[in-house]
Amino acid sequence: MERLCAASLSFPYMRPTTVRCATLHDQKINFNHANVYDKSSNFNHAKFSLPLPKKFPPTISEGHRLSSLSRGEKIICQSTVRPGWLDTTIPEPLRPYFMLARVNRDIGWWLQVWPSYWSIALATKPGVLPDVRLMILLGGISLLMHTSCCTLNDLHDIEFDKQVARSKKRPLASGELKPLQGWSFWGFQLLLMTPLLLALNKLCIGLAAAQHLLWFLYPLMKRVTYLPQAFLGVAINWSALVGWAAVRGNFADLGTILPIFIGSAFWTLAYDTIYAHQDREDDIKAGVKSTAVLFGDKTVYWNLGFTAISIGCFLLGGYNGGLGWPFYASMIAAAGHLLWQVLTADLSNPSDCHNKFFSNKGFGMIVFTGILLGRLAP
């Protein structure tokens, strides 16, 4: 038998999607629509099938529920959906490149840009707003840094990605793009970044070049150490040093920026360990090393330690930088946000790990607001 059912669903491009199905009495089912989306169909209509749990007997929805027809052991849902913006705005030949660069997922950009915004606000003179033009410039550099590093990561990990459920449909792993196309695209992104970097001072240019070298090495770390997330913490938060140098032009006040940099690295170590739990079982089978594999069931205890170090370093940096009371108030909220992530994350549930990871753009906003108001406070 099969069930023909009406379902309402969120339909983001290439993300796990939660389906609330009338036939299954509002039971939530997670699936990746990329496996079933028929691109030749009308963009406003999609059809997909899911296994029907045995504990749900064949029934016909009644009352306010949309009608369902019992016809089998699979549920075939049809729904009016809103397609992702890549489907509707980007020509089909270019979509694999946008997917390779993760342009459709803004979280990577936020995690890259927040540390630079924190340091810009911290390096600005008391009572003065940060330079908006500089923030826009570093925002553009962070975007291209993020997209080029996603390309690099996939180029390094083609064989690994083929063995991991979440990544095996990426353009390079699936064969949609060839490695030569990926390397050419990476070079194109570096070319786009060059004029933006040349608008910064020489110290910033050197730091940005060093950061890209760190990003180049990062994918290799999962082959040699169980702590690639620690290396990621250094690589992605290197942007804090770039932001500081863009304002100050030197590192004479290391007592302020260094604790912020270290605190940011431990923040990354915590959130990316949670994120890595999505792929833990696949990583073990593929031989990929990560803190999720290393810590296992003890992850929560390690992450509590990382949280304490992170918040402690932020407090030290703010104190040495002479920030006012709003900063310390924001640190209470920031600590609460990190503790919520660490203590409530269901590490056996990929969807929950994914959601906790994405929540860190909010953490970044909390810290930035605290530094900004702390700098403006008398």
C-alpha positions in Angstrom: 0.0 0.0 0.0 1.0 3.6 -0.4 -0.4 6.8 1.1 -1.2 9.9 -0.9 -1.1 12.7 1.5 -1.0 16.5 1.8 1.9 17.9 3.8 3.1 21.3 4.7 6.8 21.8 4.7 9.7 24.3 4.7 11.7 23.9 1.5 15.2 25.5 1.8 17.7 24.6 -0.8 19.8 21.5 0.0 19.0 21.5 3.8 17.4 18.8 5.9 13.7 19.6 5.9 11.1 18.8 8.5 7.8 17.6 7.1 4.6 17.8 9.1 2.3 15.2 7.5 -1.4 15.1 8.0 -1.6 11.3 7.4 1.0 10.7 10.1 -1.0 12.8 12.6 1.5 15.6 12.6 4.4 13.3 13.1 7.7 15.1 12.2 10.0 13.4 9.7 13.4 14.7 8.7 14.7 14.2 5.2 16.9 15.9 2.6 14.7 17.0 -0.3 17.6 16.9 -2.7 17.1 13.1 -2.9 13.6 13.5 -4.2 13.1 16.9 -5.7 12.2 16.7 -9.4 13.7 19.7 -11.1 11.7 19.1 -14.2 8.5 19.6 -12.2 6.7 22.9 -11.6 8.8 24.9 -9.1 5.7 25.5 -7.0 4.9 21.8 -6.7 7.0 18.9 -5.4 6.4 15.2 -4.9 8.4 13.0 -2.6 8.0 9.6 -0.8 9.0 8.5 2.7 8.9 5.2 4.6 5.8 4.8 6.6 6.5 4.0 10.3 4.9 0.6 11.2 3.3 2.0 14.4 1.0 4.2 12.3 -1.9 2.0 10.9 -3.5 2.9 7.6 -5.9 5.7 8.2 -7.7 8.5 6.4 -7.3 11.9 7.8 -10.4 13.5 9.2 -11.6 16.8 10.6 -9.3 19.7 9.9 -6.7 17.5 8.4 -6.2 17.4 4.7 -7.5 14.3 3.0 -5.3 11.3 2.6 -5.7 8.1 0.6 -4.3 4.8 2.1 -2.5 2.9 -0.7 0.7 1.4 0.7 3.7 1.2 3.0 5.2 4.4 1.7 3.8 7.9 2.1 3.8 10.0 -1.0 3.3 13.6 -0.1 2.4 16.4 -2.5 2.7 20.0 -1.4 2.8 23.5 -2.7 6.3 24.8 -1.8 8.4 27.9 -2.1 11.6 27.0 -4.1 15.0 28.2 -2.9 16.4 31.4 -4.4 19.1 29.4 -6.3 16.4 27.6 -8.2 14.6 30.8 -9.3 17.4 33.3 -9.8 20.6 31.5 -10.8 21.0 30.0 -14.3 21.2 26.2 -14.0 24.9 25.9 -15.3 26.0 28.2 -12.5 24.1 26.6 -9.6 26.8 24.0 -8.8 29.4 26.8 -8.3 27.1 28.6 -6.0 26.4 25.4 -4.0 30.2 24.7 -3.9 30.8 28.2 -2.4 27.8 27.7 0.0 26.4 31.0 -1.0 23.0 29.8 -0.1 24.1 29.3 3.5 24.9 32.6 5.3 26.0 31.1 8.6 29.6 30.6 7.5 29.9 34.2 6.6 28.5 35.3 9.9 31.0 33.1 11.8 33.8 34.6 9.7 32.8 38.2 9.9 31.7 38.6 13.6 35.2 38.4 15.1 36.4 41.1 12.7 33.4 43.3 13.7 34.1 42.7 17.3 37.7 43.8 17.0 36.8 46.9 14.9 34.4 48.0 17.5 36.9 47.3 20.3 39.8 49.1 18.5 37.7 52.2 17.9 38.2 55.2 20.2 35.8 55.5 23.2 32.6 57.4 22.4 33.0 57.0 18.6 31.0 54.7 16.3 33.0 52.1 14.3 33.9 53.0 10.7 30.9 51.7 8.6 32.9 51.7 5.4 35.6 49.6 6.9 33.0 47.1 8.2 31.5 46.9 4.7 34.9 46.3 3.2 35.8 43.5 5.7 32.3 42.1 5.2 33.0 41.7 1.5 36.5 40.2 2.2 34.9 37.8 4.7 32.3 36.7 2.2 34.9 35.8 -0.4 37.2 34.3 2.2 34.3 32.1 3.3 33.3 31.0 -0.2 36.8 30.3 -1.4 37.5 28.3 1.7 34.4 26.2 1.2 35.6 25.5 -2.3 39.0 24.5 -0.9 37.5 22.3 1.7 35.5 20.4 -0.9 38.5 20.1 -3.2 40.5 18.5 -0.4 37.6 16.2 0.8 36.2 14.8 -2.4 36.8 11.2 -1.4 35.7 11.7 2.3 32.6 13.5 1.2 31.5 10.6 -1.0 31.3 8.5 2.2 29.3 10.9 4.4 25.6 11.1 3.9 25.3 14.9 4.5 28.0 15.7 1.9 28.0 13.1 -0.8 25.7 15.2 -3.0 28.0 18.2 -3.0 29.0 19.2 -6.6 32.5 17.8 -6.5 31.7 14.6 -4.5 28.7 13.8 -6.8 30.7 14.5 -10.0 28.6 17.4 -11.0 31.8 19.5 -11.2 35.3 18.2 -12.0 38.3 19.0 -9.8 39.8 21.3 -12.5 36.6 23.3 -12.5 36.7 23.6 -8.7 40.3 24.8 -8.7 39.6 27.3 -11.4 36.6 28.6 -9.4 38.8 28.9 -6.3 41.3 31.0 -8.3 38.5 33.2 -9.6 37.4 33.9 -6.0 40.9 34.9 -5.0 41.0 37.2 -8.0 37.8 38.9 -6.8 39.2 39.3 -3.3 42.5 40.9 -4.4 41.3 44.5 -5.0 39.4 44.5 -1.7 42.6 43.4 0.2 44.6 46.1 -1.6 42.3 48.8 0.0 43.7 47.7 3.5 47.1 48.5 5.1 50.1 46.3 4.5 49.7 44.6 7.9 46.1 43.6 7.1 47.2 42.2 3.7 49.8 40.1 5.3 47.4 38.8 8.0 44.7 38.0 5.3 47.3 36.1 3.3 48.3 34.1 6.4 44.6 33.4 7.1 44.1 31.9 3.7 47.1 29.7 4.2 45.5 28.5 7.5 42.3 27.8 5.6 44.2 25.9 2.9 45.7 23.6 5.7 42.5 23.2 7.7 40.9 20.4 5.6 44.2 18.4 6.0 44.0 18.5 9.8 41.1 16.0 10.0 43.6 13.5 8.5 46.3 14.0 11.1 44.7 15.1 14.4 41.5 14.6 16.3 41.5 18.4 17.0 40.7 19.9 13.6 38.1 22.1 15.3 40.9 23.7 17.3 42.7 24.6 14.1 39.5 25.9 12.7 39.2 28.1 15.7 42.5 29.8 14.8 41.7 30.0 11.1 38.2 31.4 11.2 38.9 33.8 14.1 42.1 35.2 12.5 39.7 37.8 11.1 39.7 39.4 14.6 43.4 40.2 14.1 42.6 41.6 10.6 39.9 43.8 12.0 42.0 45.1 14.8 45.0 45.9 12.5 42.7 47.6 10.0 41.8 50.2 12.7 45.0 50.4 14.8 47.7 49.5 12.3 49.7 47.6 15.0 49.4 45.2 17.9 50.8 47.4 20.6 47.8 46.6 22.8 48.0 42.8 22.8 46.4 42.6 26.2 43.1 43.6 24.7 42.9 41.9 21.3 44.7 38.6 22.2 42.1 37.5 24.8 39.3 38.3 22.3 41.1 36.1 19.7 41.6 33.3 22.1 38.1 33.5 23.4 36.8 33.4 19.9 38.8 30.3 19.1 37.3 28.4 22.1 33.9 29.6 21.1 34.4 28.0 17.7 35.8 24.8 19.3 32.5 24.5 21.3 30.0 25.1 18.5 31.9 23.2 15.8 32.2 20.1 18.1 28.4 20.1 18.3 28.2 20.5 14.5 30.6 17.7 14.0 28.3 15.3 15.8 26.1 15.4 12.8 28.6 13.2 10.9 30.2 11.3 13.8 29.2 7.8 12.7 30.0 8.4 9.1 33.4 10.0 10.1 34.3 7.0 12.1 33.6 4.7 9.1 35.5 7.0 6.7 38.5 7.4 9.1 37.9 11.2 9.5 39.1 12.6 12.7 37.2 15.3 14.8 36.6 16.4 18.3 33.1 14.7 18.1 34.9 11.4 17.5 37.5 12.1 20.2 35.1 13.3 22.9 32.1 11.1 22.2 29.7 11.0 25.2 31.9 13.4 27.1 31.4 16.2 24.7 29.2 18.2 27.0 31.9 18.3 29.7 34.5 19.5 27.3 32.2 22.1 25.8 31.4 23.4 29.3 35.2 24.0 29.8 35.5 25.6 26.4 32.6 27.9 27.2 34.1 29.0 30.5 37.5 29.8 28.8 35.8 31.6 26.0 33.6 33.9 28.2 36.5 34.4 30.6 38.8 35.6 27.8 36.1 37.9 26.4 35.7 39.4 29.9 39.5 39.9 30.2 39.7 41.5 26.8 36.8 43.9 27.6 38.3 44.8 30.9 41.8 45.6 29.4 40.1 47.5 26.6 38.2 49.8 29.1 34.7 48.8 28.0 31.8 50.1 30.0 29.0 48.3 31.9 26.9 47.3 28.8 29.6 44.9 27.7 29.5 43.0 31.0 25.7 42.8 30.8 26.0 41.4 27.3 28.5 38.8 28.6 25.8 37.4 30.9 23.5 36.9 27.9 26.4 35.5 25.8 27.2 33.0 28.5 23.6 32.0 28.8 23.4 31.5 25.0 26.5 29.2 24.9 25.3 27.2 28.0 21.9 26.7 26.3 23.7 25.3 23.2 26.0 23.0 25.2 23.4 21.7 27.7 20.5 21.2 25.4 22.1 20.0 22.3 20.9 16.5 21.4 24.2 15.1 20.0 22.4 12.1 18.6 20.0 14.3 16.5 21.7 15.8 13.4 18.9 18.3 13.0 19.3 19.6 16.5 23.1 19.9 16.1 22.5 21.7 12.9 20.1 24.2 14.6 22.4 24.8 17.5 25.3 25.6 15.1 23.2 28.0 13.1 22.2 29.8 16.4 25.7 31.2 16.7 25.0 34.1 14.5 22.8 35.3 17.4 25.7 34.8 19.8 27.9 37.0 17.6 25.3 39.7 17.6 25.1 39.7 21.4 28.9 40.1 21.7 29.0 42.8 19.1 26.2 44.8 20.7 27.9 44.5 24.1 31.3 45.7 22.7 29.7 48.6 20.7 27.6 49.9 23.7 30.5 49.3 26.1 32.7 51.5 23.9 30.1 54.2 23.6 29.2 54.2 27.3 30.7 57.0 29.4 
